[in-house]
Amino acid sequence: MSNKQINRSHSLRIWGAALLPVFCIITVVAGSGCVTSKPAELETYIYTAEHFTEPGSFTSGAEGPAVDGDGNLYAVNYDRQHTIGKVTPEGEAGVFVELSDGSIGNGIRFNSEGEMLIADYVNHNILKVDMDSKEITTYAHEPEMNQPNDIAIGANDLLYASDPNWSESTGQLWRIDPDGTTTLLEKNMGTTNGIEVSPDGKTLYVNESVQRKVWAYDLSEEGAISNKRLLIEFSDNGMDGMRCDTAGNLYITRHGKGTVVKVSPEGEVLLEIPMVEGKNTTNLAFGGPEGRTVYVTVADVGNIQSFRVEQPGRSWMLKND
């Protein structure tokens, strides 16, 4: 039995695509429930992980996936450290750019101009890449950052960065304006890591890996935060990157558990998706047909794995409206 077949026997399978407008999702991980969809939209399998790139194609620093307007997927540390890898929709992979001055990327996002923004945790930078010339410039530099880690971007191009201090299990939260100005939004947090903006742009989510907490803030149009509240707390394993779908659900990588958990805007765990193999899921991005493929970087396997979902990703929709 292949890895794909083994994984399918332990994940979500949708039955009766031609017969049932209402179908049930059954999983040994998340229990059971029912969802509805038009018959034409049904697929034989969703929430079933498979390998998208070969194991070992990325280093153990595999992180920061993001999809451009043409459907190409990018992630850090392809083949070796200090690189940004590019994977076409057909799965052809190679080095897109190589970072200089010892820089190592982590989170990647695209702004409304289609430029790539990269959190460079070594040199306290946010880097910008011109996608045509591949010229790399410094978008923002902030020496007070511990190590900019993951980044999220609003429809207004305001960028938000988590900033953990792993040795002290603390962290900070920053906003970076389009002119490169940095603003410290909060300090004395736990180990800030995954970060995302809600589909309506009114909520900012930040998780703390060591503390296993996900926080929600009200977010103003100007990028100010208020009304901090606990969305969900886990009792085991860690967390890393997270992204929203267009319905406002959060997909959170459970580092050390080898899964991605889907959480409602109200903080309810809806289901959990196991990877084909590996435990260190680090981050994810939406892309593929209709924006309904989730690409997951898995550090201990050194590759990207993927699964299909029902709603497209928020960031994919921003590029395809």
C-alpha positions as CSV (number, residue, x, y, z in Angstrom):
1,M,0.0,0.0,0.0
2,S,1.4,3.4,-0.9
3,N,1.9,6.4,1.5
4,K,-1.0,8.1,-0.2
5,Q,-3.3,5.0,0.2
6,I,-2.2,4.7,3.9
7,N,-3.0,8.3,4.6
8,R,-6.4,8.1,2.9
9,S,-7.4,5.3,5.1
10,H,-6.9,7.5,8.1
11,S,-8.4,10.8,6.9
12,L,-11.5,12.4,5.6
13,R,-13.3,10.7,2.7
14,I,-16.4,12.1,0.9
15,W,-18.8,9.4,-0.4
16,G,-21.5,9.5,-3.0
17,A,-20.5,12.6,-5.0
18,A,-23.0,11.7,-7.8
19,L,-25.8,10.7,-5.5
20,L,-25.9,12.9,-2.4
21,P,-26.2,16.7,-2.3
22,V,-25.6,16.3,1.4
23,F,-22.6,14.2,2.4
24,C,-20.8,13.2,5.5
25,I,-17.2,13.7,6.4
26,I,-15.8,10.9,8.5
27,T,-12.4,11.0,10.2
28,V,-10.7,9.2,13.0
29,V,-9.1,12.4,14.0
30,A,-12.1,14.8,14.3
31,G,-15.2,12.6,14.6
32,S,-18.0,13.1,12.1
33,G,-20.3,15.7,10.7
34,C,-22.1,16.8,7.6
35,V,-21.6,19.6,5.1
36,T,-23.5,20.6,2.0
37,S,-22.3,21.5,-1.5
38,K,-23.4,21.5,-5.1
39,P,-22.8,18.1,-6.7
40,A,-20.5,19.6,-9.3
41,E,-18.2,20.9,-6.5
42,L,-17.8,17.5,-4.8
43,E,-14.5,15.7,-4.9
44,T,-13.7,12.1,-4.1
45,Y,-11.3,13.2,-1.4
46,I,-10.9,16.4,0.5
47,Y,-8.8,17.0,3.7
48,T,-6.6,14.1,2.5
49,A,-2.9,15.0,2.5
50,E,-0.4,14.0,-0.2
51,H,3.1,14.9,-1.1
52,F,3.4,18.0,-3.4
53,T,7.2,18.1,-3.6
54,E,9.7,15.3,-3.0
55,P,10.8,14.6,0.6
56,G,14.2,16.3,1.1
57,S,13.5,18.9,-1.6
58,F,13.6,21.6,1.1
59,T,15.9,21.8,4.2
60,S,14.7,21.4,7.7
61,G,14.1,25.1,7.6
62,A,11.2,24.7,5.2
63,E,8.8,27.6,6.0
64,G,6.8,30.5,4.8
65,P,4.8,29.3,1.8
66,A,2.9,31.9,-0.3
67,V,1.2,31.7,-3.7
68,D,1.5,34.4,-6.4
69,G,-1.2,35.6,-8.8
70,D,-0.2,33.0,-11.4
71,G,-0.5,30.1,-8.9
72,N,3.2,29.5,-8.4
73,L,4.1,28.5,-4.8
74,Y,7.1,29.9,-3.0
75,A,8.8,28.8,0.3
76,V,12.1,29.3,2.0
77,N,15.1,27.1,2.0
78,Y,14.6,25.1,-1.1
79,D,17.6,22.7,-1.6
80,R,19.8,24.7,0.8
81,Q,19.5,27.5,3.4
82,H,19.3,31.2,2.2
83,T,17.1,30.4,-0.8
84,I,13.6,31.0,-1.8
85,G,12.2,28.1,-3.8
86,K,9.6,28.3,-6.5
87,V,7.2,25.4,-7.3
88,T,4.9,25.7,-10.4
89,P,1.3,24.4,-10.3
90,E,2.6,21.3,-12.1
91,G,5.1,20.6,-9.3
92,E,8.3,21.7,-11.1
93,A,10.6,23.1,-8.4
94,G,13.8,25.2,-8.3
95,V,15.6,28.1,-6.7
96,F,13.9,31.4,-7.4
97,V,16.3,33.7,-5.6
98,E,19.2,33.4,-3.2
99,L,19.4,35.8,-0.2
100,S,22.7,37.6,0.5
101,D,24.4,38.9,3.6
102,G,23.5,35.7,5.6
103,S,19.8,36.4,5.4
104,I,17.4,33.5,6.0
105,G,13.8,33.9,5.2
106,N,10.8,32.8,7.2
107,G,7.3,34.1,6.4
108,I,6.5,35.2,2.8
109,R,3.5,37.4,1.7
110,F,2.7,39.3,-1.5
111,N,1.4,42.9,-1.5
112,S,-1.1,44.4,-3.9
113,E,1.6,45.2,-6.4
114,G,2.6,41.6,-6.6
115,E,5.9,42.1,-4.8
116,M,7.2,39.4,-2.5
117,L,7.8,40.4,1.1
118,I,10.0,38.2,3.2
119,A,10.7,38.1,7.0
120,D,14.5,37.9,7.3
121,Y,14.9,36.8,10.9
122,V,18.7,36.9,10.8
123,N,19.2,40.6,10.0
124,H,16.0,42.0,11.5
125,N,14.6,42.9,8.1
126,I,11.6,42.7,5.9
127,L,12.9,42.1,2.4
128,K,11.2,43.0,-0.9
129,V,11.7,41.1,-4.1
130,D,10.8,42.5,-7.6
131,M,9.3,39.4,-9.2
132,D,10.4,40.4,-12.7
133,S,14.0,41.6,-12.1
134,K,14.4,39.4,-8.9
135,E,16.1,42.4,-7.3
136,I,16.1,42.2,-3.5
137,T,15.9,45.3,-1.4
138,T,15.2,46.1,2.2
139,Y,11.6,47.0,2.7
140,A,12.0,47.6,6.5
141,H,14.7,47.3,9.0
142,E,14.1,47.3,12.8
143,P,17.0,46.6,15.1
144,E,14.6,46.3,18.1
145,M,13.1,43.1,16.6
146,N,14.2,39.8,18.1
147,Q,13.8,38.0,14.8
148,P,10.8,38.8,12.5
149,N,9.2,35.4,12.0
150,D,5.8,35.1,10.3
151,I,4.0,37.9,8.5
152,A,0.4,38.7,7.5
153,I,-0.9,41.4,5.2
154,G,-4.1,43.3,5.0
155,A,-6.0,44.4,1.9
156,N,-4.6,47.9,2.5
157,D,-1.0,46.5,2.4
158,L,-0.4,47.0,6.1
159,L,2.0,44.2,7.2
160,Y,2.0,42.5,10.6
161,A,4.9,40.5,11.9
162,S,5.3,38.2,14.9
163,D,8.6,38.5,16.7
164,P,9.5,35.7,19.1
165,N,12.4,35.5,21.5
166,W,12.7,31.7,21.7
167,S,15.4,31.6,24.4
168,E,13.2,33.5,26.8
169,S,9.8,32.2,25.6
170,T,8.6,35.8,25.0
171,G,7.6,37.8,21.9
172,Q,6.5,41.0,20.3
173,L,4.0,42.1,17.7
174,W,4.8,44.7,15.0
175,R,3.1,46.6,12.2
176,I,5.0,47.6,9.1
177,D,3.5,50.4,6.9
178,P,3.9,50.5,3.1
179,D,6.6,53.2,3.5
180,G,8.6,50.8,5.7
181,T,7.8,52.5,9.0
182,T,7.7,50.0,11.9
183,T,5.4,50.3,14.9
184,L,5.5,48.1,18.0
185,L,2.0,47.0,18.7
186,E,2.6,44.9,21.8
187,K,5.5,43.6,23.8
188,N,5.9,41.1,26.7
189,M,3.9,38.5,25.0
190,G,4.6,34.7,24.8
191,T,6.5,33.3,21.8
192,T,4.6,35.0,19.0
193,N,4.6,32.9,15.8
194,G,1.6,32.4,13.5
195,I,-0.2,35.5,12.4
196,E,-3.2,36.3,10.2
197,V,-5.8,38.9,9.3
198,S,-9.5,37.9,9.0
199,P,-11.3,38.1,5.7
200,D,-13.1,41.3,6.6
201,G,-9.9,42.9,7.8
202,K,-11.3,43.6,11.2
203,T,-9.5,40.9,13.3
204,L,-5.9,40.1,13.8
205,Y,-4.9,36.6,15.0
206,V,-1.6,35.9,16.7
207,N,-0.5,32.6,18.3
208,E,2.1,31.9,21.0
209,S,3.8,28.6,20.2
210,V,5.2,27.7,23.6
211,Q,2.1,28.9,25.5
212,R,-0.2,27.1,23.0
213,K,-2.6,30.1,22.8
214,V,-4.2,31.9,19.9
215,W,-5.2,35.5,20.5
216,A,-7.7,37.7,18.6
217,Y,-7.6,41.5,18.4
218,D,-9.9,44.0,16.9
219,L,-8.1,45.6,14.1
220,S,-8.8,49.1,12.8
221,E,-8.3,50.4,9.2
222,E,-5.2,52.2,10.4
223,G,-3.7,49.0,11.9
224,A,-4.3,49.7,15.5
225,I,-5.2,46.7,17.8
226,S,-7.6,46.6,20.7
227,N,-9.9,44.2,22.7
228,K,-7.4,41.4,23.0
229,R,-9.1,38.1,23.8
230,L,-8.2,34.4,23.9
231,L,-9.6,32.5,20.9
232,I,-8.4,29.0,21.8
233,E,-5.8,27.2,23.9
234,F,-4.3,23.8,23.2
235,S,-3.2,21.4,25.9
236,D,-0.3,19.7,24.0
237,N,2.2,20.2,21.2
238,G,3.0,23.5,19.6
239,M,1.7,25.8,16.9
240,D,3.4,27.5,14.0
241,G,2.0,29.3,10.9
242,M,-1.8,29.8,10.3
243,R,-4.0,31.2,7.6
244,C,-7.7,32.0,7.1
245,D,-10.1,30.8,4.5
246,T,-12.8,33.1,3.1
247,A,-15.3,31.9,5.7
248,G,-13.1,33.1,8.5
249,N,-11.9,29.7,9.7
250,L,-8.3,29.5,10.8
251,Y,-6.0,26.7,9.6
252,I,-3.3,26.2,12.2
253,T,-0.2,24.1,11.9
254,R,0.3,21.9,15.0
255,H,4.1,21.7,15.2
256,G,5.2,18.4,16.8
257,K,1.9,16.7,16.0
258,G,2.1,16.6,12.3
259,T,-1.4,18.0,11.7
260,V,-3.2,21.1,10.6
261,V,-6.2,22.0,12.7
262,K,-9.2,23.9,11.4
263,V,-10.7,26.3,13.9
264,S,-13.9,28.4,13.5
265,P,-14.0,32.2,14.1
266,E,-15.6,31.3,17.5
267,G,-12.7,29.2,18.5
268,E,-14.2,25.8,18.0
269,V,-12.1,22.9,16.6
270,L,-13.9,21.7,13.5
271,L,-11.5,19.0,12.4
272,E,-7.8,18.1,12.2
273,I,-5.9,16.9,9.1
274,P,-2.9,14.6,9.4
275,M,0.0,14.9,7.0
276,V,1.3,12.0,5.0
277,E,4.3,11.8,7.2
278,G,6.3,14.1,9.5
279,K,5.6,15.9,12.7
280,N,7.0,19.4,12.3
281,T,4.3,21.2,10.3
282,T,5.6,24.8,10.1
283,N,3.3,26.9,7.9
284,L,0.7,26.8,5.1
285,A,-0.7,28.7,2.2
286,F,-3.8,28.5,0.0
287,G,-3.6,28.1,-3.8
288,G,-4.4,25.6,-6.5
289,P,-7.7,25.4,-8.4
290,E,-10.2,27.8,-7.0
291,G,-7.8,28.6,-4.2
292,R,-8.9,25.5,-2.4
293,T,-5.6,23.7,-2.1
294,V,-3.7,24.0,1.2
295,Y,0.1,23.7,0.9
296,V,1.9,22.8,4.1
297,T,5.7,23.0,4.8
298,V,6.8,20.0,6.8
299,A,10.3,20.6,8.2
300,D,11.3,17.1,9.4
301,V,10.4,15.6,6.0
302,G,11.8,18.6,4.1
303,N,9.0,19.0,1.7
304,I,5.6,20.5,0.9
305,Q,2.4,18.4,1.4
306,S,-1.1,19.4,0.3
307,F,-4.8,18.7,0.7
308,R,-8.0,20.1,-0.8
309,V,-10.6,22.1,1.2
310,E,-14.1,23.5,0.7
311,Q,-13.5,27.2,0.8
312,P,-10.7,29.2,-0.8
313,G,-8.1,31.0,1.2
314,R,-8.4,34.7,2.2
315,S,-5.1,35.7,0.7
316,W,-5.8,33.8,-2.6
317,M,-9.1,35.7,-2.9
318,L,-7.4,39.0,-2.4
319,K,-5.3,38.3,-5.5
320,N,-8.2,37.0,-7.6
321,D,-11.1,39.3,-6.9
